[in-house]
Amino acid sequence: MASDLQMKAKEAFIDENFELAADLLTQAINLNPNGAELYADRAQANIKLLNLPEAVADANRAIELDNSMARAYFRKGTACMKLEEYETAKAALEIGASLDPGNLRFKNLIKQCEECIAEEAANLSRQASEATTKVVPMEDVQQADVLPSQPPIVTPTKPKYRHEFYQKLDEVVVTIFAKGLPANAVTVDFGEQILSVSISVHGEDAYHFQPRLFGKIIPDKCRYVVLTTKVEIHLAKTDPIHWTSLEYSKDTTVVWKINVASGTGSNRPSYPSSKPKAVDWDKLEAEVKKQEKEEKLDGDAALNKFFREIYQDADEETRRAMKKSFVESNGTVLSTNWKEVGSKKVEGSPPDGMEMKKWEL
């Protein structure tokens, strides 16, 4: 019986055996898939196990089955806070507080959310300001401060359906390849940095895809459509960053798209165009050569630059003389006279106080 399993799960929870509690609740859900309390209890076990995306999915399912259950909103809010999705957490907690107005835990967490939202907004504003005034080389780009420091712990599952993604400047499109799905078999929920997809077909085990996303999204602007051969999900990016993967990991590196202001001082934003701009390669090469010639060097660098310029401007005979003399003398002689060095081997001429020595390998 599902109720017996639920009681055993509560005993395991008291003993702080959260993994056993989650397993028992999963068994109970298999017997009673419409038990809202079972999902709410498993959400709490997953929070303790730090299976945070699963906890959010369980809380969402509990809310679907019983939208008057205050503790389901509390657990969704708690999991989202740990995921640093403060806007989503606050929205869930406010609904829960309206259902249980005397519960001070809701008020305390809502206050924490508001403080975190304000701090996050200040950080984003500062970083955006720095990004518009400084162009950072790709090799120096470090992990952005806006990323959560706590990596998610996700229970590995064997997917039923293949998925892939591609991205544009302002959105990421995720495709799950599944043929002939009825629209009511697919449930998709969006968080600040979480995507939750559930596919439930009669007679089959439910498929769950709940990645922690590479970057943050705007839930209200996200959408999905169920087609005959696939489920297509459009995720609206919060920030114009390039996603190097769909899922977030602790090694994630963020590359910001930086708009450089024009020489006129206009702050008008730039927009992508499908027509590439023509590049005057001859002009670019001339500018590079000009910069190289005007570059001021000292010591060996200046000497090497001088010899390089001679070689570039020399005729074929002069180049042959320079190559032959340099190689045969082990780098101690550099001649431009082919008539002088072309018919004989060029002996080495070390500096005063030094001697030539042949190294054998």
C-alpha positions as CSV (number, residue, x, y, z in Angstrom):
1,M,0.0,0.0,0.0
2,A,1.2,3.5,-0.8
3,S,0.2,4.8,2.6
4,D,2.4,2.1,4.3
5,L,5.4,3.1,2.1
6,Q,4.8,6.8,3.0
7,M,4.9,6.0,6.7
8,K,8.1,4.1,6.3
9,A,9.5,7.0,4.3
10,K,8.7,9.4,7.2
11,E,10.5,7.1,9.6
12,A,13.5,7.0,7.3
13,F,13.4,10.8,7.1
14,I,13.4,11.0,10.9
15,D,16.5,8.8,10.9
16,E,18.0,11.1,8.3
17,N,18.2,8.3,5.8
18,F,17.0,10.6,3.0
19,E,18.0,8.3,0.1
20,L,15.9,5.4,1.6
21,A,13.0,7.9,2.1
22,A,13.2,9.0,-1.6
23,D,13.2,5.4,-2.8
24,L,10.2,4.4,-0.6
25,L,8.3,7.5,-1.9
26,T,9.1,6.6,-5.5
27,Q,7.6,3.2,-4.9
28,A,4.6,4.8,-3.3
29,I,4.2,7.1,-6.3
30,N,4.3,4.1,-8.7
31,L,1.3,2.7,-6.8
32,N,-0.5,6.1,-6.5
33,P,0.7,8.4,-9.3
34,N,-1.9,11.1,-8.3
35,G,-0.9,11.4,-4.7
36,A,0.1,15.1,-4.3
37,E,1.5,14.6,-0.7
38,L,3.8,11.9,-2.0
39,Y,5.4,14.3,-4.5
40,A,5.6,17.0,-1.8
41,D,7.4,14.6,0.6
42,R,9.8,13.4,-2.1
43,A,10.6,17.0,-2.9
44,Q,11.7,17.4,0.7
45,A,13.9,14.3,0.5
46,N,15.4,15.5,-2.8
47,I,16.2,18.9,-1.2
48,K,18.1,17.1,1.6
49,L,19.9,15.0,-1.0
50,L,20.7,18.2,-3.0
51,N,18.8,16.7,-6.0
52,L,17.5,20.2,-6.6
53,P,16.1,20.0,-10.1
54,E,14.2,16.9,-9.1
55,A,12.9,18.6,-6.0
56,V,11.5,21.5,-8.1
57,A,9.9,19.0,-10.5
58,D,8.3,17.1,-7.6
59,A,7.0,20.3,-6.1
60,N,5.5,21.4,-9.4
61,R,3.8,18.0,-9.8
62,A,2.3,18.3,-6.3
63,I,1.0,21.8,-7.1
64,E,-0.5,20.5,-10.3
65,L,-2.4,17.8,-8.3
66,D,-3.3,20.1,-5.4
67,N,-2.8,23.8,-5.9
68,S,-3.9,24.6,-2.3
69,M,-1.1,22.7,-0.7
70,A,1.0,25.4,1.0
71,R,4.0,23.1,1.8
72,A,4.4,22.2,-1.9
73,Y,5.0,25.9,-2.6
74,F,7.3,26.1,0.3
75,R,9.4,23.2,-1.0
76,K,9.5,24.7,-4.5
77,G,10.6,28.0,-3.0
78,T,13.3,26.3,-0.9
79,A,14.7,24.3,-3.8
80,C,14.7,27.3,-6.1
81,M,16.6,29.4,-3.5
82,K,19.3,26.8,-3.3
83,L,19.5,27.0,-7.1
84,E,19.8,30.8,-6.7
85,E,16.6,31.2,-8.8
86,Y,15.3,33.9,-6.4
87,E,12.5,35.3,-8.6
88,T,11.0,31.9,-9.1
89,A,11.4,31.1,-5.4
90,K,9.8,34.4,-4.3
91,A,6.8,33.8,-6.6
92,A,6.2,30.3,-5.2
93,L,6.7,31.5,-1.6
94,E,4.2,34.4,-2.0
95,I,1.5,32.0,-3.2
96,G,2.3,29.6,-0.3
97,A,2.1,32.5,2.2
98,S,-1.3,33.5,1.0
99,L,-2.5,29.9,1.6
100,D,-0.9,29.8,5.1
101,P,-0.7,33.4,6.3
102,G,0.3,32.5,9.8
103,N,3.4,30.7,8.8
104,L,6.4,32.9,9.5
105,R,8.8,30.7,7.5
106,F,7.3,32.0,4.3
107,K,7.8,35.6,5.4
108,N,11.4,35.0,6.4
109,L,12.3,33.3,3.1
110,I,10.5,35.9,1.0
111,K,12.7,38.6,2.8
112,Q,15.8,36.6,2.0
113,C,14.8,36.3,-1.6
114,E,14.3,40.1,-1.9
115,E,17.7,40.7,-0.5
116,C,19.3,38.3,-2.9
117,I,17.4,39.7,-5.8
118,A,18.7,43.2,-5.0
119,E,22.2,42.0,-4.6
120,E,22.1,40.1,-7.8
121,A,20.7,43.1,-9.7
122,A,23.6,45.3,-8.4
123,N,26.2,42.7,-9.5
124,L,24.7,42.4,-12.9
125,S,24.6,46.2,-13.3
126,R,28.2,46.5,-12.3
127,Q,29.3,43.7,-14.7
128,A,27.3,45.0,-17.6
129,S,29.0,48.4,-17.0
130,E,32.4,46.9,-17.0
131,A,31.7,44.8,-20.1
132,T,30.7,47.9,-22.2
133,T,33.9,49.8,-21.2
134,K,36.5,47.0,-21.5
135,V,37.1,44.4,-24.2
136,V,38.4,41.3,-22.5
137,P,40.6,38.9,-24.6
138,M,39.1,35.4,-25.0
139,E,41.9,33.7,-23.2
140,D,41.5,36.0,-20.1
141,V,37.7,35.5,-19.7
142,Q,37.0,34.0,-16.3
143,Q,33.9,32.4,-14.9
144,A,31.3,35.1,-14.3
145,D,30.3,36.1,-10.8
146,V,26.6,35.6,-11.7
147,L,27.0,31.9,-11.9
148,P,26.0,29.9,-8.8
149,S,28.9,28.4,-6.9
150,Q,27.1,25.3,-5.9
151,P,27.1,22.6,-8.6
152,P,23.9,20.6,-8.9
153,I,23.9,16.9,-8.0
154,V,21.8,15.2,-10.5
155,T,20.8,11.5,-10.4
156,P,21.8,10.0,-13.7
157,T,18.9,8.6,-15.7
158,K,18.8,6.8,-19.0
159,P,17.0,9.1,-21.5
160,K,14.4,7.6,-23.8
161,Y,14.6,10.4,-26.3
162,R,17.5,12.1,-28.0
163,H,17.9,15.8,-27.6
164,E,20.1,18.6,-29.1
165,F,20.2,22.4,-29.0
166,Y,21.3,25.3,-31.0
167,Q,21.3,29.0,-30.2
168,K,20.8,32.5,-31.5
169,L,21.8,35.8,-30.0
170,D,18.7,36.0,-27.8
171,E,17.5,32.5,-27.4
172,V,18.4,28.8,-27.2
173,V,16.3,26.2,-29.0
174,V,16.2,22.7,-27.5
175,T,14.8,19.9,-29.5
176,I,13.6,16.5,-28.0
177,F,13.1,14.0,-30.8
178,A,9.9,12.0,-30.0
179,K,7.4,10.9,-32.7
180,G,3.6,11.0,-32.4
181,L,3.3,12.4,-28.9
182,P,-0.1,13.8,-27.9
183,A,0.1,17.4,-26.7
184,N,-1.3,16.5,-23.2
185,A,1.5,14.0,-22.7
186,V,4.1,16.7,-22.5
187,T,4.6,19.1,-19.5
188,V,7.3,21.8,-19.6
189,D,8.2,24.1,-16.7
190,F,10.7,27.0,-16.8
191,G,12.7,28.5,-14.0
192,E,15.4,31.2,-13.9
193,Q,18.1,28.6,-14.7
194,I,16.2,25.3,-14.9
195,L,14.2,23.5,-17.6
196,S,11.9,20.7,-16.5
197,V,10.4,18.4,-19.2
198,S,8.1,15.5,-18.4
199,I,6.7,13.1,-21.0
200,S,4.1,10.6,-19.8
201,V,2.7,8.2,-22.3
202,H,0.2,5.6,-21.2
203,G,1.8,2.2,-20.6
204,E,5.3,3.6,-20.5
205,D,7.6,4.9,-17.7
206,A,7.6,8.7,-17.5
207,Y,10.5,10.5,-19.2
208,H,12.0,13.4,-17.2
209,F,14.6,15.8,-18.5
210,Q,15.6,18.4,-15.9
211,P,18.9,20.1,-16.7
212,R,20.4,23.0,-14.8
213,L,20.9,25.4,-17.7
214,F,24.2,27.0,-18.7
215,G,22.8,30.5,-18.3
216,K,19.7,32.2,-17.0
217,I,16.5,32.5,-19.0
218,I,13.3,34.6,-18.9
219,P,10.5,32.1,-18.0
220,D,7.6,34.3,-19.1
221,K,9.1,34.6,-22.6
222,C,9.9,30.9,-23.0
223,R,7.6,28.6,-25.0
224,Y,7.4,25.1,-26.5
225,V,5.4,23.3,-29.2
226,V,4.7,19.6,-29.6
227,L,5.1,18.6,-33.3
228,T,4.6,15.3,-35.0
229,T,8.3,14.2,-34.8
230,K,9.7,16.4,-31.9
231,V,9.1,18.7,-29.0
232,E,10.7,22.1,-29.7
233,I,11.5,24.4,-26.7
234,H,12.5,28.0,-27.1
235,L,14.4,29.5,-24.1
236,A,14.7,33.3,-24.0
237,K,18.2,34.3,-22.7
238,T,18.5,36.8,-19.9
239,D,21.9,37.9,-21.0
240,P,23.6,38.0,-24.4
241,I,26.2,35.3,-23.6
242,H,27.3,32.4,-25.7
243,W,26.3,29.0,-24.2
244,T,29.1,26.5,-24.7
245,S,26.8,23.7,-23.5
246,L,23.2,23.3,-22.6
247,E,23.8,22.3,-19.0
248,Y,25.7,24.2,-16.4
249,S,28.8,22.7,-14.8
250,K,31.3,24.1,-12.3
251,D,33.9,24.4,-15.1
252,T,31.5,26.7,-17.1
253,T,33.1,29.8,-18.6
254,V,30.9,32.7,-19.7
255,V,31.8,34.7,-22.9
256,W,30.0,38.0,-23.0
257,K,28.9,39.6,-26.2
258,I,30.3,43.1,-25.9
259,N,28.9,46.0,-28.0
260,V,31.6,48.6,-28.6
261,A,30.4,52.2,-28.9
262,S,31.0,53.9,-32.3
263,G,33.3,56.9,-32.7
264,T,30.3,59.2,-32.9
265,G,29.5,58.5,-29.2
266,S,26.1,57.1,-30.0
267,N,24.6,54.6,-27.5
268,R,22.4,53.0,-30.1
269,P,22.5,49.2,-29.7
270,S,23.9,47.1,-32.5
271,Y,21.8,44.4,-34.1
272,P,22.9,41.2,-35.9
273,S,22.7,41.2,-39.7
274,S,22.6,38.2,-42.0
275,K,24.7,40.1,-44.5
276,P,28.5,40.0,-43.6
277,K,30.4,43.2,-43.8
278,A,33.1,43.3,-46.5
279,V,36.7,43.3,-45.2
280,D,39.4,45.3,-47.1
281,W,42.2,42.8,-46.6
282,D,44.7,44.8,-48.6
283,K,44.1,47.8,-46.3
284,L,44.4,45.7,-43.2
285,E,47.7,44.1,-44.4
286,A,49.1,47.6,-45.2
287,E,48.2,48.8,-41.7
288,V,49.9,45.8,-40.1
289,K,53.0,46.3,-42.1
290,K,53.0,50.0,-41.3
291,Q,52.8,49.2,-37.6
292,E,55.6,46.7,-37.8
293,K,57.9,49.2,-39.5
294,E,57.1,51.9,-37.0
295,E,57.6,49.6,-34.0
296,K,60.6,50.6,-32.0
297,L,62.8,47.7,-30.8
298,D,66.1,47.4,-28.9
299,G,69.0,45.0,-28.8
300,D,68.6,41.6,-30.5
301,A,65.0,42.3,-31.4
302,A,66.0,45.4,-33.4
303,L,68.8,43.4,-35.1
304,N,66.5,40.6,-36.0
305,K,64.0,43.0,-37.4
306,F,66.7,44.7,-39.5
307,F,67.8,41.3,-41.0
308,R,64.2,40.3,-41.6
309,E,63.5,43.5,-43.6
310,I,66.7,42.9,-45.7
311,Y,65.5,39.4,-46.5
312,Q,62.0,40.5,-47.4
313,D,63.2,43.2,-49.8
314,A,66.1,41.2,-51.3
315,D,66.3,39.4,-54.7
316,E,66.5,35.6,-55.0
317,E,70.4,35.5,-55.1
318,T,70.7,37.6,-52.0
319,R,68.2,35.4,-50.1
320,R,70.1,32.2,-51.2
321,A,73.3,33.8,-49.9
322,M,71.8,34.7,-46.6
323,K,70.3,31.2,-46.1
324,K,73.5,29.4,-47.1
325,S,75.9,31.5,-45.0
326,F,73.7,31.4,-41.9
327,V,73.1,27.6,-42.0
328,E,76.7,26.6,-42.8
329,S,78.3,28.9,-40.2
330,N,75.9,27.7,-37.5
331,G,74.4,31.2,-37.3
332,T,77.6,33.1,-36.9
333,V,77.9,34.6,-40.5
334,L,75.2,36.3,-42.6
335,S,76.3,37.2,-46.1
336,T,74.3,38.8,-48.9
337,N,76.9,38.2,-51.6
338,W,76.1,35.0,-53.5
339,K,79.3,35.2,-55.6
340,E,81.3,35.1,-52.4
341,V,79.6,32.3,-50.6
342,G,78.0,30.3,-53.5
343,S,81.0,28.3,-54.5
344,K,82.5,27.3,-51.1
345,K,81.4,26.3,-47.7
346,V,81.0,29.1,-45.2
347,E,83.1,28.5,-42.1
348,G,81.8,29.6,-38.7
349,S,83.1,32.9,-37.2
350,P,82.4,33.0,-33.5
351,P,82.8,36.3,-31.5
352,D,86.1,37.1,-29.9
353,G,86.7,35.0,-26.8
354,M,84.4,32.1,-27.9
355,E,85.1,29.0,-29.9
356,M,83.0,26.8,-32.2
357,K,82.0,23.4,-30.9
358,K,80.2,20.7,-32.8
359,W,77.5,18.9,-30.8
360,E,76.8,15.3,-31.6
361,L,73.5,13.7,-30.7
